[in-house]
Amino acid sequence: QVQVVESGGGVVQPGESLRLSCEASGDIGNDYAFSWYRQAPGKQRELLATITSLGHKNYPNSMKGRFTISKDNARNTVYLQTTLLQPEDTGVYLCNLLRAVSGRAFSDWGQGTQVTVSS
């Protein structure tokens, strides 16, 4: 069974940075994609970045520039480097692992890590 656990959130001041981690345990296979999402209070869940098993990265146009996704294959861990954080970046940051196994798709979510940006 695959589990996904996020970490690295916290309380920061505007302009600061955080590196969030998403670690997957278990056999995630060779065909997958990790994505980071943000759930802000009163707003829809928002896609921030995606990285595939081949290392291809994708960012929504609105997210390009301040957030960078990367992965460590040996650790089954994906990172989201956030920079120049602003109060509107406050929310729960969630990691999703989408896997393809024998023609079937599996989606695993973590519990999220809270990021609060406040002066």
Backbone hydrogen bonds, N-H to C=O, Kabsch-Sander energy under -0.5 kcal/mol:
donor,donor_aa,acceptor,acceptor_aa,energy
3,Q,25,S,-1.4
5,V,23,E,-2.4
7,S,21,S,-2.1
10,G,114,Q,-0.7
12,V,10,G,-0.5
12,V,116,T,-2.8
15,G,85,L,-3.2
16,E,13,Q,-2.0
18,L,82,T,-1.5
20,L,18,L,-0.6
20,L,80,L,-2.6
21,S,7,S,-2.9
22,C,78,V,-2.2
23,E,5,V,-2.7
24,A,76,N,-2.7
25,S,3,Q,-2.5
28,I,26,G,-0.9
32,Y,30,N,-0.5
33,A,98,L,-2.0
34,F,51,I,-2.7
35,S,96,N,-2.5
36,W,49,A,-2.5
37,Y,94,L,-2.9
38,R,46,E,-2.5
39,Q,92,V,-2.9
40,A,38,R,-0.6
43,K,40,A,-2.2
46,E,38,R,-2.8
48,L,36,W,-3.1
49,A,36,W,-1.3
50,T,58,N,-2.2
51,I,34,F,-2.7
52,T,56,H,-2.2
53,S,32,Y,-2.1
55,G,52,T,-1.9
58,N,50,T,-2.4
63,M,60,P,-2.2
64,K,60,P,-0.7
64,K,61,N,-0.8
66,R,63,M,-0.6
67,F,63,M,-1.0
68,T,81,Q,-2.2
70,S,79,Y,-1.8
72,D,77,T,-3.3
73,N,71,K,-0.6
75,R,72,D,-0.8
76,N,72,D,-0.7
76,N,73,N,-0.8
77,T,72,D,-1.9
78,V,22,C,-2.7
79,Y,70,S,-2.9
80,L,20,L,-2.3
81,Q,68,T,-3.2
82,T,18,L,-3.2
82,T,80,L,-0.7
83,T,66,R,-1.4
84,L,15,G,-0.6
85,L,16,E,-2.6
89,D,86,Q,-2.7
90,T,87,P,-1.7
91,G,115,V,-2.5
92,V,39,Q,-2.5
93,Y,91,G,-0.5
93,Y,113,T,-2.9
94,L,37,Y,-2.4
94,L,92,V,-0.6
96,N,35,S,-2.8
97,L,108,D,-2.8
98,L,33,A,-2.8
98,L,96,N,-0.6
99,R,97,L,-0.6
99,R,106,F,-3.2
100,A,31,D,-2.4
101,V,99,R,-0.5
101,V,104,R,-3.1
104,R,101,V,-2.1
106,F,99,R,-2.8
108,D,97,L,-2.5
110,G,95,C,-1.9
113,T,93,Y,-2.0
115,V,91,G,-2.9
116,T,10,G,-2.9
118,S,12,V,-2.6
118,S,116,T,-0.6
